[in-house]
Structures are given as structure tokens and as C-alpha cells.
Amino acid sequence: MYTQHFVRGNQSLAHAPSIAGFYGVYTALAQEFSVSYNVRFSRPIMNHTKKDMWTNLRLEVANGYMPMQNLLQDIVTDTSFGYEQAIDKLFHQKVNTPSFVVLANGGSPTKHG
């Protein structure tokens, strides 16, 4: 376990707990918001079939799809992204696995969706 520190030039962009060897962000604190990723399947994970696993792997490399942990890393390290831009990107980017994301801006509640 370690904490990733994303820095560009002299600017600190985000911090994220991580496990050595994993690529991407599962939970992070950026300048304007925090983000947390969790996976949810429609049936218990023990009942997943080989077809489900191959579908997930195929979507990892499918055109237009992105692994959620890579999407979150892009969002927290892009200096042009604020809270609203992060919401927009999360709503419109296709991802490889069923999941949910908690995005918090620390300000007033905003309704989306």
C-alpha cells in the first residue's frame, strides 16, 4: 500500500491510496472534488460465468470503452476538470464494468441525472 501523489510541474493535482502493481485510481482526492469507485454486479459474483469474464476483458480494449480506474485517473489529473466537468465525463464515457462512483465537491448539493 502507498499513496500516489499526482504532480505536474510544481502543482499537486491529486492524492490516491493504491496497491503496488495496480494501475489507475479507485479513490482519490483532487483539487476540487473527491471520487470513489465501487463495482456492482446484477448477480452474486460467485455465479459469474466465463462469458461474463470474457465480456469484461473484451470491453477493456473495445473502441470507445475505458476501464473505470483509468477514467478516474484521467479525471483527477486533468487540470481542466472541475466538479461539473468530472460529472459530465462520468455520465458520457462508456466503461467496461458495472459500477458506481461517488463524486463529492464539498460544496452545496447539486442534482444531476
VEXDREN-2710 file (C-alpha; in Angstrom, 1 decimal):
% VEXDREN-2710
k/r/px/py/pz
1/MET/0.0/0.0/0.0
2/TYR/1.1/3.5/-0.8
3/THR/-0.3/6.9/-1.6
4/GLN/0.0/8.1/-5.2
5/HIS/0.8/11.8/-5.5
6/PHE/0.0/13.2/-8.9
7/VAL/2.1/16.3/-9.7
8/ARG/2.5/18.3/-12.8
9/GLY/5.3/20.8/-12.7
10/ASN/5.1/22.3/-9.2
11/GLN/1.3/21.8/-8.9
12/SER/-0.1/19.0/-6.8
13/LEU/-3.1/17.5/-8.7
14/ALA/-4.4/14.7/-6.6
15/HIS/-3.7/12.0/-4.0
16/ALA/-4.9/8.4/-4.1
17/PRO/-4.3/5.4/-2.0
18/SER/-3.1/2.5/-4.1
19/ILE/-1.7/-1.0/-4.1
20/ALA/1.7/-1.5/-5.8
21/GLY/1.3/-3.1/-9.2
22/PHE/-2.2/-1.7/-9.9
23/TYR/-2.7/1.0/-12.5
24/GLY/-5.4/3.6/-12.1
25/VAL/-7.4/5.3/-9.3
26/TYR/-10.1/3.7/-7.2
27/THR/-10.4/6.5/-4.6
28/ALA/-8.8/10.0/-4.9
29/LEU/-8.8/13.5/-3.6
30/ALA/-8.3/16.1/-6.3
31/GLN/-8.2/19.9/-6.0
32/GLU/-11.9/20.5/-6.4
33/PHE/-13.5/17.1/-5.6
34/SER/-13.1/13.6/-4.2
35/VAL/-14.0/10.4/-6.0
36/SER/-14.6/6.8/-5.0
37/TYR/-15.3/3.8/-7.3
38/ASN/-17.2/0.6/-6.4
39/VAL/-18.2/-2.4/-8.6
40/ARG/-21.7/-3.7/-8.5
41/PHE/-22.9/-6.8/-10.5
42/SER/-26.5/-7.7/-11.0
43/ARG/-26.0/-11.2/-9.6
44/PRO/-23.6/-12.6/-7.0
45/ILE/-20.0/-12.7/-8.1
46/MET/-19.7/-16.4/-7.5
47/ASN/-22.3/-17.1/-10.2
48/HIS/-20.4/-15.2/-12.9
49/THR/-19.7/-17.2/-16.0
50/LYS/-16.7/-17.4/-18.3
51/LYS/-18.8/-15.4/-20.7
52/ASP/-19.1/-12.5/-18.2
53/MET/-15.3/-12.5/-17.6
54/TRP/-14.6/-12.5/-21.4
55/THR/-17.1/-9.7/-21.9
56/ASN/-15.4/-7.6/-19.3
57/LEU/-11.9/-8.3/-20.8
58/ARG/-13.2/-7.5/-24.3
59/LEU/-14.6/-4.2/-23.2
60/GLU/-11.2/-3.3/-21.6
61/VAL/-9.9/-2.9/-25.1
62/ALA/-13.1/-2.1/-27.1
63/ASN/-13.2/1.1/-29.1
64/GLY/-15.0/3.8/-27.1
65/TYR/-14.8/1.9/-23.7
66/MET/-12.4/2.6/-20.9
67/PRO/-11.6/0.8/-17.6
68/MET/-13.2/2.8/-14.8
69/GLN/-10.0/3.1/-12.8
70/ASN/-8.2/4.7/-15.8
71/LEU/-11.1/7.1/-16.4
72/LEU/-10.9/8.2/-12.8
73/GLN/-7.2/8.7/-13.0
74/ASP/-7.7/10.9/-16.1
75/ILE/-10.3/12.9/-14.4
76/VAL/-8.3/13.6/-11.2
77/THR/-5.1/14.5/-13.1
78/ASP/-6.7/16.7/-15.8
79/THR/-6.2/20.3/-14.6
80/SER/-9.1/21.5/-16.8
81/PHE/-11.6/19.3/-15.0
82/GLY/-13.6/20.7/-12.2
83/TYR/-16.6/19.1/-10.4
84/GLU/-19.1/19.7/-13.2
85/GLN/-16.7/18.5/-16.0
86/ALA/-16.0/15.3/-14.0
87/ILE/-19.7/14.6/-13.7
88/ASP/-20.1/15.2/-17.5
89/LYS/-17.3/12.8/-18.3
90/LEU/-18.6/10.1/-15.9
91/PHE/-22.0/10.3/-17.5
92/HIS/-20.8/10.1/-21.1
93/GLN/-17.8/7.7/-21.0
94/LYS/-18.6/4.0/-21.7
95/VAL/-16.8/1.8/-19.1
96/ASN/-16.0/-1.9/-19.1
97/THR/-17.8/-3.0/-15.9
98/PRO/-21.0/-2.2/-14.0
99/SER/-20.1/0.2/-11.2
100/PHE/-21.0/3.3/-9.3
101/VAL/-18.9/6.3/-8.5
102/VAL/-19.3/8.7/-5.5
103/LEU/-18.2/12.2/-6.5
104/ALA/-18.2/14.9/-3.8
105/ASN/-17.4/18.6/-4.3
106/GLY/-17.5/19.7/-0.7
107/GLY/-20.0/22.5/-1.6
108/SER/-23.7/22.8/-2.0
109/PRO/-25.7/19.8/-3.2
110/THR/-26.2/19.6/-7.0
111/LYS/-28.8/17.4/-8.6
112/HIS/-27.8/15.5/-11.8
113/GLY/-29.2/12.7/-13.9
END
